[in-house]
Amino acid sequence: MRHLPTRRTRRSGSRVIGALAAGVLCAAGAAVPAAADSPATAASTAVTPKSDNGLALTPPMGFNNWNSTHCRAEFNETMVEGIADIFVEKGLKDAGYQYVNLDDCWAKPQRDADGKLEADPARFPHGIKAVADYVHSKGLKLGIYTSAGTKTCDSVGLPGALGHEYSDAQQFADWGVDYLKYDNCNNEGVDAKLRYTTMRDALEATGRPIVYSICEWGQNKPWEWAADVGNLWRTTGDINDSWGSMLSIMKQNLPLATAAGPGHWNDPDMLEVGNGGMTDTEYRTHFSMWSVMAAPLLIGSDLRTATPETFDILSNREVIAVDQDPLGKQGVVVSSTGGRWVVVKEMKDGSRVVALFNETGSAQRISTTAEEAGLPHAAAYTLRDLWQHTSYNTAGAVSATVPAHGTVLLRVAADHKWAAHPPAVELAMNGSLLMEAGRGAPLTTTVTDLGRTPALRVSASLTGPAGWLVSARSAAGPATVPTGRALTTRWQVTPPAGTAAGLYDLTLDAQYRSPTGARVRSSVPLQAHVVVAPPAGSSYLSDLPQLSASNGWGPVEKDTSNGEDEAGDGNPLTIGGTVFAKGLGAHADSAVEFYTGGACSSVTAQVGVDDEKGDKGTVAFEIWADGTKAASTGVLTNATAAQQITADVSGAQVVRLVVTDGGDGVDSDHADWADLRLGC
């Protein structure tokens, strides 16, 4: 599935189903066009289907060009061969990445006189086999793309494999292809299971081991039937390089853990790490959660221009080992209250990997225990931080203050060598990080010993930007902190008068010694948000600064609809034919926060699905006052006229506007907060 305007598709939050993507559906009872190369006409190559081809016993790792190049001219054999070189030069091959995969646009628009596929001579002048040979010479493998339809997803209309499965599969095998991504565009309404099973049989008939990636966007619940068809299957629509898209896809994929295992994986789509639409903290979350979900790790950024930070994330071998664990278990959700997620993955050696994931826009304390994670009772445990690459002992608590949109990834084991490691400490902060310029804000920090051994000579420090006044109002150490006890320090933090509204970095540090004398330092990055009190009277919320915003497709738009995935590409807000001049254009799943400072009383809006999606889209709107839901609409469709929503937000410091998907996925869920007003 593709998200390019040139393809004349209709967008959805993470799914696109348009004139090309849907193809021409067959009427009930209508005959499906006879396949030119079906099993019935290729009896000599037919084989007995297998339930397991012995491939992808751990999730595939590699590269796919689509997310960074789409069909631009830069996608060519020079680039592909250069990626293979980078795999070797930058250590990605040694870290486990194997596949260099071509996506759409590698082929000529027409088959040759014999019905064979041909490589685009401008992009691949030496042909696909030559590229495969080059990739193989580096000790890597080559992947290719086509669609289970008459044409691929590109607007040019490149040939798909429907009706040509056996000849195309043999051609891929002859070229030396090792991996096939099989898309879902222009499928003529043919049953998905039939189409994908036919290609499975065709690949097996070649005798060449080819990893088979089913890309039907999760429309027909492949996790229920594809384990004996392919090695991996897309569980969602396409990802895009945004926090909202990544988060939405992660939430759709997490409940499917029981379907995954060696040789058959849930695929929540390629990685966006390094493409620039998210922060490095968010990219670490992306990489962590894909690894905990035992997802394929297919790099989607342009490695020719990738930053050192991108390579550091992609090559973290301790995190990769989580993804590649041979037990093949996908992580399961232990809790997800208030956007504070605990996801646990069982490992073959008996340890558990615990992801403490913070969905929210502010730092959060997230905790569980070793026993809740599935480990046996023990006197103590070894706890390994997979991003900090440090080990500690814990008496059983697994807890951390996790930055906004961040993930702390820990490997916990009932290890009798726990005493060799210093005690784990948890750094936490109480108090609001919403601050007004020139006014002091009280904060309290704690440094809690989670270990079985005491933390010695513990001291805490809190630092802010240059010019900020940060002063301790009680002792910050040094102190001895026994198991389960804490060093508590009160602070006063004052942003200078005139400080502009926005996010500012704070850092909470702790230094201590273990009983063996080892010096340890631990720190938590935090963000203070300098805010401006809203004006008295009635204001349009689209004119006020946002504390935070996440959106299922592209950014939240001000005074226009959601439009496409780029900022500023929306249309006039229109619900049921009525046009509104002011408001917010969102896309499920979406959340936007505003500071109200306890001085406002009401939020009102006209809400509904924007007309730009025709008859598609189902959404629900919610207004939250601090942590309490103050109003909601229930499910609305495009056939519903604009609905009034009003919420009492008296005394709330923060108002949060939420759009959910109505319970049927995020396809075309363009949601308008029209005539959105705040009364103060």
LUMVOTOR-308622 format. One record per residue (C-alpha): z, y, x; residue in one letter. Coordinates in steps of 0.001 Angstrom, whole numbers, plus 500000, padded with zeros to 6 digits. Layout:
- pz; py; px; aa
- Z; Y; X; a
...
//
This chain:
- pz; py; px; aa
- 500000; 500000; 500000; m
- 499047; 503384; 501344; r
- 500237; 506955; 500976; h
- 497284; 509149; 501964; l
- 495980; 511878; 499661; p
- 492424; 511040; 500728; t
- 492790; 507646; 499082; r
- 492922; 509183; 495618; r
- 496152; 507323; 494880; t
- 498909; 508288; 492506; r
- 502122; 508472; 494432; r
- 505452; 506938; 493766; s
- 508766; 507306; 495533; g
- 508134; 504359; 497761; s
- 505289; 502786; 495872; r
- 501683; 503778; 495273; v
- 499632; 502200; 492517; i
- 496377; 504030; 491919; g
- 492779; 503482; 490970; a
- 492099; 501776; 494258; l
- 495481; 500075; 494613; a
- 495453; 498548; 491154; a
- 491800; 497555; 491185; g
- 490032; 496642; 487934; v
- 492367; 494485; 485882; l
- 490895; 491529; 484045; c
- 491230; 491556; 480274; a
- 493208; 488761; 478682; a
- 491061; 485689; 478580; g
- 488381; 487247; 480789; a
- 486968; 485144; 483562; a
- 487913; 486024; 487134; v
- 484799; 486439; 489314; p
- 484034; 483254; 491186; a
- 485197; 483337; 494775; a
- 482436; 483211; 497332; a
- 484601; 481198; 499710; d
- 487217; 479368; 497668; s
- 488971; 476075; 498482; p
- 486610; 474368; 496038; a
- 483614; 475406; 498136; t
- 485311; 474683; 501422; a
- 486595; 471182; 500792; a
- 485923; 470125; 504347; s
- 488584; 472530; 505579; t
- 491140; 472051; 502813; a
- 494559; 470877; 503938; v
- 497745; 469832; 502238; t
- 499893; 472945; 501904; p
- 503083; 473043; 503930; k
- 506347; 474681; 503028; s
- 507014; 475681; 506651; d
- 504505; 476541; 509372; n
- 507181; 476576; 512065; g
- 506592; 480249; 512901; l
- 508795; 483371; 512815; a
- 512032; 481429; 513172; l
- 513547; 484833; 513883; t
- 512214; 488054; 512323; p
- 508952; 489198; 513951; p
- 509223; 492100; 516385; m
- 506347; 494304; 517407; g
- 504288; 497394; 516607; f
- 502059; 498547; 513773; n
- 500011; 501725; 514077; n
- 500006; 502807; 510415; w
- 503088; 505013; 510211; n
- 502052; 507093; 513219; s
- 498236; 507222; 513044; t
- 497104; 506168; 509545; h
- 493283; 506019; 509723; c
- 492824; 508928; 512111; r
- 490283; 508596; 514894; a
- 493001; 508094; 517504; e
- 493491; 504556; 516145; f
- 491153; 502642; 518461; n
- 491091; 499944; 521100; e
- 492212; 502327; 523862; t
- 495334; 503158; 521901; m
- 496050; 499536; 520995; v
- 495670; 498338; 524564; e
- 497799; 501268; 525701; g
- 500581; 500154; 523369; i
- 500478; 496713; 524992; a
- 500839; 498408; 528382; d
- 503817; 500443; 527133; i
- 505487; 497278; 525818; f
- 505482; 495951; 529360; v
- 506184; 499209; 531217; e
- 509080; 500354; 529028; k
- 510778; 496971; 528763; g
- 510053; 496460; 525073; l
- 508427; 493105; 525770; k
- 511520; 491964; 527661; d
- 513663; 493215; 524757; a
- 511817; 490832; 522415; g
- 508877; 492785; 520967; y
- 505802; 490531; 520803; q
- 503218; 491646; 518271; y
- 500761; 494516; 518642; v
- 499392; 494795; 515117; n
- 496302; 496571; 513803; l
- 496535; 498009; 510315; d
- 493736; 499182; 507982; d
- 490499; 500858; 509181; c
- 489620; 498495; 512006; w
- 486536; 497064; 510192; a
- 483056; 498263; 509275; k
- 482559; 499145; 505581; p
- 480152; 496245; 505046; q
- 480119; 492598; 506012; r
- 477158; 491371; 508067; d
- 474254; 489366; 506629; a
- 476291; 486171; 506956; d
- 479251; 487647; 505102; g
- 481311; 488046; 508257; k
- 483644; 490916; 509085; l
- 482686; 493246; 511900; e
- 484857; 495620; 513900; a
- 484166; 499349; 513611; d
- 482015; 499964; 516724; p
- 483379; 503478; 517194; a
- 486994; 502365; 517185; r
- 486588; 498919; 518770; f
- 483348; 498939; 520759; p
- 484217; 495686; 522523; h
- 485298; 493894; 519350; g
- 488583; 492454; 518182; i
- 488447; 489377; 520409; k
- 488315; 491549; 523515; a
- 491381; 493451; 522325; v
- 493160; 490173; 521572; a
- 492313; 488895; 525034; d
- 493742; 492051; 526602; y
- 496944; 491859; 524561; v
- 497305; 488162; 525387; h
- 496851; 488939; 529092; s
- 500058; 490968; 528860; k
- 501935; 488001; 527402; g
- 501879; 489574; 523925; l
- 500287; 488712; 520578; k
- 497787; 490487; 518330; l
- 498087; 491095; 514606; g
- 495442; 492174; 512108; i
- 495271; 493490; 508545; y
- 493286; 492882; 505378; t
- 493931; 492944; 501633; s
- 494175; 490229; 498990; a
- 491534; 492086; 497022; g
- 487855; 493008; 497083; t
- 488589; 496008; 499304; k
- 491446; 497194; 501486; t
- 493589; 500191; 500580; c
- 491552; 502793; 502498; d
- 489467; 505174; 500360; s
- 486339; 504266; 502335; v
- 486488; 500844; 500719; g
- 486584; 498421; 503633; l
- 486036; 494752; 502784; p
- 489030; 492765; 501558; g
- 489441; 489002; 501723; a
- 489473; 488078; 498018; l
- 486787; 485407; 497692; g
- 486384; 485187; 501496; h
- 489754; 483740; 502455; e
- 488580; 480699; 504399; y
- 485806; 482396; 506351; s
- 487983; 485437; 507148; d
- 490909; 483279; 508236; a
- 488627; 481291; 510538; q
- 487204; 484501; 511933; q
- 490709; 485791; 512673; f
- 491538; 482506; 514375; a
- 488338; 482621; 516438; d
- 489225; 486117; 517606; w
- 492679; 484949; 518717; g
- 494718; 486695; 516042; v
- 498392; 485702; 515886; d
- 499653; 487631; 512834; y
- 498113; 488623; 509502; l
- 499356; 491412; 507234; k
- 497839; 490751; 503807; y
- 497934; 493782; 501474; d
- 497578; 494021; 497678; n
- 494930; 496649; 496859; c
- 491891; 496116; 494611; n
- 493177; 492711; 493556; n
- 491032; 492436; 490369; e
- 494105; 491370; 488402; g
- 494121; 487913; 489960; v
- 497543; 486279; 489933; d
- 499447; 487280; 493067; a
- 500852; 483855; 493819; k
- 497357; 482346; 493596; l
- 495838; 484976; 495886; r
- 498538; 484698; 498537; y
- 498699; 480913; 498390; t
- 494929; 480679; 498888; t
- 495179; 482686; 502104; m
- 498099; 480548; 503241; r
- 495959; 477447; 502882; d
- 493042; 479153; 504615; a
- 495202; 480109; 507599; l
- 496579; 476593; 507873; e
- 493055; 475196; 507738; a
- 492171; 477021; 510967; t
- 494725; 475053; 512952; g
- 495820; 478246; 514735; r
- 499459; 479373; 514434; p
- 499259; 482722; 512619; i
- 502349; 484466; 511265; v
- 501660; 485348; 507632; y
- 502978; 488641; 506247; s
- 502706; 489013; 502457; i
- 502402; 492674; 501499; c
- 502364; 492722; 497683; e
- 505036; 495487; 497543; w
- 507640; 493370; 495776; g
- 505814; 493712; 492458; q
- 506007; 490021; 491582; n
- 509416; 489290; 493151; k
- 508043; 487319; 496115; p
- 511558; 486527; 497282; w
- 511627; 484081; 494361; e
- 508452; 482157; 495245; w
- 507038; 483057; 498664; a
- 509302; 481047; 500981; a
- 506714; 478246; 501079; d
- 503781; 480654; 501143; v
- 504403; 483228; 503885; g
- 506711; 483991; 506770; n
- 507734; 487381; 505419; l
- 507148; 489366; 502258; w
- 507464; 493011; 501433; r
- 510325; 493592; 499024; t
- 509482; 497230; 498254; t
- 506749; 499821; 498234; g
- 505827; 501749; 501365; d
- 508450; 503491; 503442; i
- 508021; 507086; 504555; n
- 509720; 509029; 507310; d
- 512591; 510472; 505299; s
- 516249; 509702; 504744; w
- 515725; 509331; 501002; g
- 512919; 506802; 501384; s
- 514742; 504740; 503981; m
- 517927; 504739; 501913; l
- 516148; 503759; 498703; s
- 514350; 500868; 500389; i
- 517533; 499660; 502062; m
- 519306; 499569; 498691; k
- 516467; 497564; 497148; q
- 516454; 495033; 499980; n
- 520196; 494465; 500448; l
- 520737; 492390; 497260; p
- 518097; 489839; 498319; l
- 520088; 488267; 501151; a
- 519987; 484714; 499828; t
- 516171; 484612; 500046; a
- 516019; 485186; 503800; a
- 516219; 482611; 506559; g
- 514379; 481192; 509580; p
- 510632; 481303; 508936; g
- 510907; 483315; 505698; h
- 512162; 486897; 505739; w
- 512637; 489816; 503387; n
- 510517; 492690; 504714; d
- 511662; 496227; 503772; p
- 508644; 497665; 505638; d
- 508092; 499028; 509113; m
- 510392; 501192; 511212; l
- 510079; 504972; 511154; e
- 512296; 505437; 514220; v
- 510918; 508304; 516313; g
- 508412; 509757; 513851; n
- 510403; 512985; 513518; g
- 511421; 513102; 509869; g
- 515017; 511999; 510442; m
- 517742; 512735; 512967; t
- 518616; 510336; 515771; d
- 521833; 509509; 513867; t
- 519729; 508538; 510834; e
- 517312; 506561; 512998; y
- 520236; 504618; 514492; r
- 521324; 503825; 510946; t
- 517753; 502750; 510111; h
- 517616; 500428; 513127; f
- 521156; 499121; 512564; s
- 520660; 498309; 508905; m
- 517238; 496690; 509418; w
- 518861; 494494; 512079; s
- 521832; 493602; 509859; v
- 519346; 492732; 507091; m
- 517476; 490382; 509475; a
- 514339; 492426; 508793; a
- 511162; 492358; 510872; p
- 511363; 495068; 513534; l
- 507877; 496572; 513653; l
- 507779; 499878; 515503; i
- 505918; 502515; 513531; g
- 506101; 505485; 515912; s
- 503536; 506553; 518483; d
- 504966; 505086; 521665; l
- 502603; 507210; 523756; r
- 504661; 510301; 522903; t
- 508046; 508750; 522065; a
- 511192; 510439; 523372; t
- 513755; 508751; 525630; p
- 516116; 508739; 522623; e
- 513545; 506772; 520605; t
- 513161; 504186; 523361; f
- 516959; 503965; 523670; d
- 517264; 503138; 519963; i
- 514379; 500673; 519873; l
- 515464; 498850; 523020; s
- 519176; 498418; 522262; n
- 519422; 494733; 523055; r
- 522833; 494264; 521495; e
- 521507; 495489; 518157; v
- 518282; 493499; 518567; i
- 520420; 490390; 519119; a
- 521897; 490950; 515650; v
- 518424; 490921; 514108; d
- 517272; 487957; 516188; q
- 520314; 485742; 515710; d
- 518994; 482171; 515257; p
- 521265; 481438; 512290; l
- 518955; 483729; 510342; g
- 521488; 485101; 507862; k
- 520794; 488432; 506188; q
- 523846; 490677; 505931; g
- 525672; 490900; 502611; v
- 527397; 493854; 500991; v
- 531200; 493613; 501010; v
- 531770; 497056; 499469; s
- 529855; 500260; 498711; s
- 532325; 502572; 496990; t
- 531476; 506268; 497041; g
- 528639; 505859; 499514; g
- 530919; 504108; 502033; r
- 529209; 500801; 502780; w
- 530546; 497691; 504494; v
- 527805; 495140; 505190; v
- 528594; 491920; 507060; v
- 526234; 489527; 508833; k
- 527339; 486046; 509868; e
- 526240; 485063; 513383; m
- 525521; 481636; 514811; k
- 528400; 481817; 517306; d
- 530864; 482327; 514438; g
- 531300; 486067; 514975; s
- 530557; 488650; 512309; r
- 528596; 491869; 512682; v
- 530098; 494602; 510536; v
- 528059; 497673; 509638; a
- 530192; 500616; 508515; l
- 527496; 502792; 506951; f
- 528059; 506295; 505576; n
- 525517; 507269; 502930; e
- 527131; 510631; 502256; t
- 526559; 514062; 503760; g
- 530018; 514354; 505351; s
- 532112; 512229; 507702; a
- 533896; 509365; 505950; q
- 536591; 506861; 506845; r
- 535226; 503356; 506200; i
- 537336; 500263; 506678; s
- 537603; 496532; 506170; t
- 539382; 493680; 507943; t
- 538329; 490741; 510074; a
- 539364; 488350; 507319; e
- 537426; 490283; 504655; e
- 534434; 489962; 506985; a
- 534789; 486171; 506845; g
- 536634; 485445; 510083; l
- 539576; 483014; 510238; p
- 543097; 484335; 510571; h
- 543996; 485022; 514205; a
- 546628; 486889; 516177; a
- 543969; 489339; 517317; a
- 540212; 489747; 517593; y
- 537666; 491129; 520014; t
- 535716; 494055; 518590; l
- 532467; 495113; 520290; r
- 530841; 498486; 519507; d
- 527097; 497757; 519735; l
- 526010; 501385; 520178; w
- 528776; 502414; 522584; q
- 528586; 499059; 524423; h
- 532366; 498820; 524729; t
- 534867; 496121; 523736; s
- 538378; 496455; 522297; y
- 541082; 494305; 520737; n
- 542151; 494677; 517118; t
- 544996; 493170; 515170; a
- 542546; 492699; 512299; g
- 541658; 496171; 511061; a
- 537984; 497146; 511346; v
- 537846; 500845; 510645; s
- 536163; 504046; 511804; a
- 535402; 507605; 510824; t
- 531627; 507498; 510444; v
- 529529; 510665; 510755; p
- 527309; 511774; 507885; a
- 524355; 509372; 507483; h
- 525699; 507368; 510420; g
- 526494; 503719; 511044; t
- 529142; 502211; 513283; v
- 527969; 498710; 514206; l
- 530651; 496295; 515361; l
- 530606; 492653; 516386; r
- 533954; 491029; 515648; v
- 535088; 487633; 516922; a
- 538240; 485529; 516820; a
- 538223; 485429; 520610; d
- 541196; 484175; 522612; h
- 540249; 486617; 525393; k
- 541066; 489630; 523234; w
- 543904; 490757; 525499; a
- 541449; 491568; 528291; a
- 540255; 494566; 526275; h
- 542030; 497833; 525506; p
- 543310; 498411; 521966; p
- 540867; 499885; 519483; a
- 541850; 503257; 518071; v
- 540604; 504919; 514923; e
- 539996; 508661; 514971; l
- 540235; 510306; 511570; a
- 540373; 513781; 510074; m
- 541914; 514983; 506838; n
- 541016; 518285; 505264; g
- 537857; 520002; 504132; s
- 535097; 520676; 506635; l
- 533685; 523280; 504250; l
- 534657; 526630; 505789; m
- 534023; 530272; 505069; e
- 533327; 532580; 508010; a
- 536366; 534495; 509229; g
- 538838; 532337; 507316; r
- 541007; 529693; 508914; g
- 540805; 526129; 507642; a
- 543679; 523660; 508141; p
- 542736; 520212; 509429; l
- 544830; 517197; 510373; t
- 543692; 514537; 512832; t
- 545077; 511079; 513461; t
- 544615; 508659; 516327; v
- 545676; 505246; 515000; t
- 546167; 502164; 517150; d
- 544281; 499278; 515509; l
- 544941; 496937; 518433; g
- 547440; 494188; 519024; r
- 548587; 496047; 522172; t
- 549997; 499593; 522356; p
- 547875; 502600; 523305; a
- 549602; 504497; 526117; l
- 549532; 508215; 526980; r
- 547460; 509039; 523911; v
- 546226; 512625; 523603; s
- 543883; 514248; 521107; a
- 541580; 517251; 521368; s
- 539352; 519050; 518879; l
- 536520; 521284; 520041; t
- 534069; 523487; 518195; g
- 531158; 525810; 518941; p
- 531530; 528715; 521362; a
- 533419; 531558; 519753; g
- 535244; 529392; 517202; w
- 539025; 529472; 517279; l
- 540494; 525952; 517341; v
- 544232; 525789; 517842; s
- 546728; 522910; 517665; a
- 549661; 523616; 515308; r
- 551576; 520474; 516304; s
- 551785; 518106; 519265; a
- 548469; 516631; 520448; a
- 550103; 514177; 522878; g
- 550560; 512492; 525237; p
- 552356; 509786; 523336; a
- 552691; 506021; 523191; t
- 551213; 504699; 519940; v
- 552223; 501145; 518907; p
- 550122; 498856; 516749; t
- 549497; 500362; 513333; g
- 551033; 503752; 514204; r
- 549269; 507073; 514744; a
- 549421; 510306; 516688; l
- 549076; 513023; 514037; t
- 548100; 516582; 514941; t
- 547661; 519647; 512732; r
- 544940; 522157; 513634; w
- 543639; 525517; 512488; q
- 539863; 526032; 512743; v
- 538333; 529479; 512210; t
- 534601; 530253; 512354; p
- 534035; 533825; 513581; p
- 533400; 536507; 510951; a
- 529684; 536831; 510358; g
- 528913; 533183; 511155; t
- 525748; 532239; 509289; a
- 525892; 529529; 506650; a
- 524930; 526100; 507963; g
- 526123; 523045; 509867; l
- 528101; 523316; 513102; y
- 529268; 520566; 515432; d
- 532883; 519669; 516029; l
- 534112; 516832; 518236; t
- 537371; 514932; 517925; l
- 538345; 513219; 521187; d
- 541138; 510844; 522122; a
- 542115; 509682; 525586; q
- 544544; 506861; 526278; y
- 545376; 503974; 528560; r
- 545591; 500269; 527857; s
- 548623; 498204; 528996; p
- 546508; 497017; 531939; t
- 546018; 500634; 533058; g
- 542398; 501040; 531980; a
- 541507; 504576; 530955; r
- 539742; 504842; 527621; v
- 538064; 507728; 525856; r
- 536930; 507675; 522266; s
- 535242; 510432; 520281; s
- 533846; 511145; 516841; v
- 531183; 513800; 516206; p
- 531865; 515814; 513068; l
- 530073; 518626; 511308; q
- 531676; 521672; 509747; a
- 529653; 523389; 507056; h
- 530015; 527152; 506964; v
- 529544; 528071; 503325; v
- 529099; 531201; 501238; v
- 530893; 531532; 497934; a
- 528427; 531698; 495020; p
- 528009; 535084; 493314; p
- 529831; 535862; 490078; a
- 527865; 535511; 486855; g
- 524861; 533280; 486211; s
- 522615; 532195; 489113; s
- 519643; 529900; 489514; y
- 520756; 527050; 491744; l
- 517323; 526918; 493361; s
- 518117; 530364; 494826; d
- 521395; 529202; 496414; l
- 521835; 527317; 499732; p
- 522162; 523542; 499553; q
- 524974; 521702; 501270; l
- 522886; 518554; 501536; s
- 519855; 516940; 499953; a
- 518299; 513496; 499946; s
- 515185; 512504; 498029; n
- 513282; 509297; 497336; g
- 509894; 510747; 498277; w
- 509417; 513841; 500428; g
- 511819; 516806; 500239; p
- 513516; 518269; 497189; v
- 511267; 521177; 496180; e
- 512453; 524617; 495033; k
- 510838; 525995; 491851; d
- 508046; 523381; 491896; t
- 507715; 519696; 491117; s
- 508188; 516986; 493744; n
- 504429; 516694; 494333; g
- 503613; 514536; 497335; e
- 505583; 513811; 500511; d
- 505044; 517140; 502302; e
- 507174; 520251; 501859; a
- 505656; 522831; 499515; g
- 503042; 520544; 497948; d
- 504505; 520509; 494426; g
- 503091; 521882; 491167; n
- 504648; 524097; 488482; p
- 507646; 522353; 486906; l
- 506254; 520871; 483679; t
- 508057; 518635; 481181; i
- 506336; 517583; 477969; g
- 503779; 520346; 478356; g
- 506412; 523078; 478820; t
- 506219; 524973; 482120; v
- 509383; 526285; 483780; f
- 509455; 528950; 486472; a
- 512735; 527964; 488136; k
- 514432; 524742; 489127; g
- 514303; 521808; 491525; l
- 511664; 519089; 491824; g
- 513202; 515791; 492874; a
- 512325; 512108; 493063; h
- 514662; 509183; 492400; a
- 516835; 508287; 494143; d
- 517954; 511856; 494784; s
- 521171; 513809; 495400; a
- 521562; 517545; 496015; v
- 524905; 519228; 496706; e
- 525960; 522865; 496290; f
- 529171; 524639; 497280; y
- 530922; 526192; 494299; t
- 534299; 526921; 495904; g
- 536362; 526271; 492790; g
- 535061; 529523; 491283; a
- 532427; 528248; 488836; c
- 532635; 526788; 485347; s
- 529296; 525330; 484263; s
- 525950; 523868; 485272; v
- 523101; 523760; 482756; t
- 519493; 522577; 482997; a
- 516479; 521298; 481104; q
- 515640; 517911; 482625; v
- 512937; 515276; 482411; g
- 510070; 513459; 484129; v
- 507428; 515863; 485410; d
- 504029; 515686; 483692; d
- 502234; 515268; 487049; e
- 502805; 511496; 486782; k
- 501041; 511050; 483434; g
- 502745; 508331; 481434; d
- 504737; 506917; 484374; k
- 508315; 507402; 485468; g
- 511790; 506596; 484137; t
- 514828; 508471; 485445; v
- 518417; 509397; 484613; a
- 520190; 512642; 485509; f
- 523851; 513084; 486470; e
- 525999; 516089; 487366; i
- 529117; 515445; 489463; w
- 532021; 517849; 489988; a
- 533592; 516826; 493304; d
- 534078; 513049; 492822; g
- 533908; 513012; 489026; t
- 530822; 512514; 486877; k
- 530779; 515541; 484565; a
- 527579; 514873; 482592; a
- 524668; 512436; 482349; s
- 521554; 511984; 480237; t
- 520872; 508282; 480073; g
- 517343; 507048; 480799; v
- 514459; 509464; 480166; l
- 510736; 508672; 480292; t
- 507610; 510812; 480517; n
- 507327; 510543; 476740; a
- 510673; 512350; 476395; t
- 510688; 516122; 475925; a
- 512912; 518225; 478179; a
- 516577; 517448; 477502; q
- 519468; 519875; 477808; q
- 522251; 518815; 480153; i
- 525478; 520810; 480476; t
- 528496; 520066; 482655; a
- 531945; 521604; 482963; d
- 532524; 522005; 486712; v
- 535643; 524171; 486554; s
- 537645; 524041; 489772; g
- 535118; 521934; 491672; a
- 534492; 522717; 495325; q
- 531149; 520881; 495321; v
- 528611; 520192; 492571; v
- 526304; 517228; 493077; r
- 523041; 516738; 491168; l
- 521921; 513097; 491073; v
- 518716; 511415; 489867; v
- 518644; 507625; 489545; t
- 515669; 505368; 488850; d
- 516474; 504381; 485277; g
- 516994; 500774; 486317; g
- 513340; 499779; 486829; d
- 512574; 500838; 490389; g
- 511381; 504184; 491724; v
- 507677; 504047; 490843; d
- 506490; 507563; 489865; s
- 510028; 508848; 489259; d
- 509259; 512564; 489635; h
- 512283; 514322; 488105; a
- 512636; 518030; 487259; d
- 515861; 520042; 487104; w
- 514244; 522914; 485197; a
- 515916; 526230; 484327; d
- 518837; 525045; 486470; l
- 521713; 527533; 486264; r
- 525238; 527868; 487660; l
- 527844; 529896; 485778; g
- 530652; 531449; 487846; c
//
